[in-house]
Amino acid sequence: MKTLLVVGFLALIVYNLGAALYYMLTDRGESKRAVNALTRRIGLSILLIVLVGAGIASGLIRPHGVGG
């Protein structure tokens, strides 16, 4: 379940990044849709970092070292 949540957040982040690219190419600076998509991407990234940090702090997620 935790993995699905993280993958879902990453999918939303990539979607918003692609949407911003599309809006930058099609709108030609006439609207703020690209800015809004990038703002949502930043918000989702921060929320994901906070959730992972809270999961580690609460013991729900156990981090492991590289190769171990």
NUKOLLO-579448 format. One record per residue (C-alpha): x, y, z; residue in one letter. Coordinates in Angstrom, 2 decimals, m for minus. Layout:
<rec><c1>X</c1><c2>Y</c2><c3>Z</c3><r>a</r></rec>
...
***
This chain:
<rec><c1>0.00</c1><c2>0.00</c2><c3>0.00</c3><r>m</r></rec>
<rec><c1>2.84</c1><c2>2.39</c2><c3>0.85</c3><r>k</r></rec>
<rec><c1>4.52</c1><c2>1.68</c2><c3>m2.46</c3><r>t</r></rec>
<rec><c1>1.31</c1><c2>2.37</c2><c3>m4.38</c3><r>l</r></rec>
<rec><c1>0.91</c1><c2>5.69</c2><c3>m2.60</c3><r>l</r></rec>
<rec><c1>4.46</c1><c2>6.78</c2><c3>m3.47</c3><r>v</r></rec>
<rec><c1>4.13</c1><c2>5.59</c2><c3>m7.08</c3><r>v</r></rec>
<rec><c1>0.79</c1><c2>7.40</c2><c3>m7.36</c3><r>g</r></rec>
<rec><c1>2.36</c1><c2>10.64</c2><c3>m6.13</c3><r>f</r></rec>
<rec><c1>5.25</c1><c2>10.24</c2><c3>m8.56</c3><r>l</r></rec>
<rec><c1>2.81</c1><c2>9.64</c2><c3>m11.42</c3><r>a</r></rec>
<rec><c1>0.90</c1><c2>12.82</c2><c3>m10.54</c3><r>l</r></rec>
<rec><c1>4.16</c1><c2>14.77</c2><c3>m10.36</c3><r>i</r></rec>
<rec><c1>5.26</c1><c2>13.55</c2><c3>m13.79</c3><r>v</r></rec>
<rec><c1>1.78</c1><c2>14.24</c2><c3>m15.21</c3><r>y</r></rec>
<rec><c1>1.87</c1><c2>17.84</c2><c3>m13.95</c3><r>n</r></rec>
<rec><c1>5.35</c1><c2>18.29</c2><c3>m15.37</c3><r>l</r></rec>
<rec><c1>4.17</c1><c2>17.05</c2><c3>m18.76</c3><r>g</r></rec>
<rec><c1>1.07</c1><c2>19.23</c2><c3>m18.58</c3><r>a</r></rec>
<rec><c1>3.24</c1><c2>22.27</c2><c3>m17.89</c3><r>a</r></rec>
<rec><c1>5.41</c1><c2>21.46</c2><c3>m20.90</c3><r>l</r></rec>
<rec><c1>2.33</c1><c2>21.06</c2><c3>m23.09</c3><r>y</r></rec>
<rec><c1>0.85</c1><c2>24.34</c2><c3>m21.86</c3><r>y</r></rec>
<rec><c1>4.14</c1><c2>26.17</c2><c3>m22.44</c3><r>m</r></rec>
<rec><c1>4.23</c1><c2>24.93</c2><c3>m26.02</c3><r>l</r></rec>
<rec><c1>0.58</c1><c2>25.59</c2><c3>m26.88</c3><r>t</r></rec>
<rec><c1>m0.38</c1><c2>28.72</c2><c3>m24.90</c3><r>d</r></rec>
<rec><c1>2.59</c1><c2>30.85</c2><c3>m25.98</c3><r>r</r></rec>
<rec><c1>2.49</c1><c2>32.82</c2><c3>m22.73</c3><r>g</r></rec>
<rec><c1>m1.15</c1><c2>33.80</c2><c3>m22.99</c3><r>e</r></rec>
<rec><c1>m2.36</c1><c2>32.02</c2><c3>m19.86</c3><r>s</r></rec>
<rec><c1>m1.07</c1><c2>30.92</c2><c3>m16.47</c3><r>k</r></rec>
<rec><c1>m1.85</c1><c2>27.20</c2><c3>m16.92</c3><r>r</r></rec>
<rec><c1>1.84</c1><c2>26.27</c2><c3>m17.11</c3><r>a</r></rec>
<rec><c1>2.60</c1><c2>28.17</c2><c3>m13.91</c3><r>v</r></rec>
<rec><c1>m0.33</c1><c2>26.50</c2><c3>m12.14</c3><r>n</r></rec>
<rec><c1>0.81</c1><c2>23.02</c2><c3>m13.26</c3><r>a</r></rec>
<rec><c1>4.35</c1><c2>23.68</c2><c3>m12.03</c3><r>l</r></rec>
<rec><c1>3.00</c1><c2>25.02</c2><c3>m8.73</c3><r>t</r></rec>
<rec><c1>0.95</c1><c2>21.85</c2><c3>m8.26</c3><r>r</r></rec>
<rec><c1>4.04</c1><c2>19.77</c2><c3>m9.05</c3><r>r</r></rec>
<rec><c1>6.08</c1><c2>21.56</c2><c3>m6.41</c3><r>i</r></rec>
<rec><c1>3.27</c1><c2>21.18</c2><c3>m3.86</c3><r>g</r></rec>
<rec><c1>2.94</c1><c2>17.46</c2><c3>m4.57</c3><r>l</r></rec>
<rec><c1>6.71</c1><c2>17.00</c2><c3>m4.28</c3><r>s</r></rec>
<rec><c1>6.82</c1><c2>18.76</c2><c3>m0.92</c3><r>i</r></rec>
<rec><c1>3.81</c1><c2>16.76</c2><c3>0.30</c3><r>l</r></rec>
<rec><c1>5.47</c1><c2>13.50</c2><c3>m0.76</c3><r>l</r></rec>
<rec><c1>8.68</c1><c2>14.41</c2><c3>1.09</c3><r>i</r></rec>
<rec><c1>6.70</c1><c2>15.31</c2><c3>4.21</c3><r>v</r></rec>
<rec><c1>4.70</c1><c2>12.06</c2><c3>4.07</c3><r>l</r></rec>
<rec><c1>7.82</c1><c2>9.95</c2><c3>3.63</c3><r>v</r></rec>
<rec><c1>9.50</c1><c2>11.79</c2><c3>6.51</c3><r>g</r></rec>
<rec><c1>6.44</c1><c2>11.28</c2><c3>8.71</c3><r>a</r></rec>
<rec><c1>6.36</c1><c2>7.60</c2><c3>7.75</c3><r>g</r></rec>
<rec><c1>10.00</c1><c2>7.17</c2><c3>8.72</c3><r>i</r></rec>
<rec><c1>9.51</c1><c2>9.09</c2><c3>11.99</c3><r>a</r></rec>
<rec><c1>6.47</c1><c2>7.00</c2><c3>12.94</c3><r>s</r></rec>
<rec><c1>8.13</c1><c2>3.71</c2><c3>12.04</c3><r>g</r></rec>
<rec><c1>5.70</c1><c2>2.93</c2><c3>9.24</c3><r>l</r></rec>
<rec><c1>8.53</c1><c2>3.11</c2><c3>6.70</c3><r>i</r></rec>
<rec><c1>11.92</c1><c2>1.59</c2><c3>7.47</c3><r>r</r></rec>
<rec><c1>14.73</c1><c2>3.11</c2><c3>5.42</c3><r>p</r></rec>
<rec><c1>17.64</c1><c2>0.91</c2><c3>4.44</c3><r>h</r></rec>
<rec><c1>21.18</c1><c2>1.64</c2><c3>3.36</c3><r>g</r></rec>
<rec><c1>22.47</c1><c2>1.20</c2><c3>m0.15</c3><r>v</r></rec>
<rec><c1>23.14</c1><c2>m2.45</c2><c3>m0.88</c3><r>g</r></rec>
<rec><c1>21.76</c1><c2>m3.65</c2><c3>2.37</c3><r>g</r></rec>
***
